Structure formats: structure tokens, C-alpha cells
Amino acid sequence: MPDLMELFGEERLTYAELCERMKAAGLEYGDVGAAKAEFARQLNDVRRSAALERELDRAKVRNRSIVSKIIDMDRVTVGEDGAHGIAEQLDDLRRSDPYLFEPDERPAPAPSAPATSGVRFSSGMRHTEAAPDPDTMSDAEYYRAVKKL
């Protein structure tokens, strides 16, 4: 690339003269506004695709390629606070086609305590006596104390 001083010298140039000298030197220039707009569009596309990948991970999708083609990216907006529109579409899809998603791995509910019938069970020991700890007893002591053999 030629030195700028060689190309333009130290004189003031009008825009037309600048364009003429750049053309003569074989240099191309573009509209900065158009370049910024194109960069912003590309950055927005990258942010939307990254947001889609994150949401597909969170939703535990079985086949990412199919689900990503179903998502309407025109309905997705990206702002400073993140992407909007993907989670809603995935929720709708989960309701309509649950086979596309991994099942939820929720723990089984704990069995509820049985209803009491009013009967009270007793260990056979008086309340003043301390109950023996079965873990510290030998088998013979356990059967004598607990099983009353």
C-alpha cells in the first residue's frame, strides 16, 4: 500500500479529489454507514444463533437440527438483556410435540406418611429406661433385648 503522504500530499482535498486520487491509486473505499449496518446485522445473527444454542441446551432437545429448523428466527429479537422469542416457541413446541425433548428427570415424590388410626405402638420399654442402640449390640443382645427371646 502506498504511503498516504505520497498519495495525497499535505494539501487539502475535496471529497471529489480524494475519490479521484484513490481511484488512480487503485484503492477502494466504501460507505462507512453501510459497513457498520452490515457488521451490526452479522453481529445480530451471531447473537441470535448463540441464544438459540443456549435455549436448545436448556430445553434438552433430542434432535437439535430438526428443532432449530422449526424455530422461526424472524420472531426472535436480541437486545442488551438477551434474546426473546426462543423460549416461548420451545414451550409451545414442548406442549405440541413432547417427543422432541428429553423427559424431565424429576425425582419421584416421597411417599406420604400413612394416616394414623389412633393406635399407638410401644417399644415395650418404660419411658424412664433408655432404649438400647441396636447398632452397638451383638446379635445375642439384640434378640434378648428387642425380640424378647
Protein Blocks (a to p, Z undefined) as FASTA:
>chain_A
ZZfklmnombdcdfklmmmmmmmnopacddfklmmmmmmmmmmmmmmmmmmmmmmmmnop
ablmlmmmmpcfklpccdfkocehjlmmmmmmmmmmmmlpccddddcddddddddehiac
dehiafkbccddfklpcfklmmmmmnoZZ
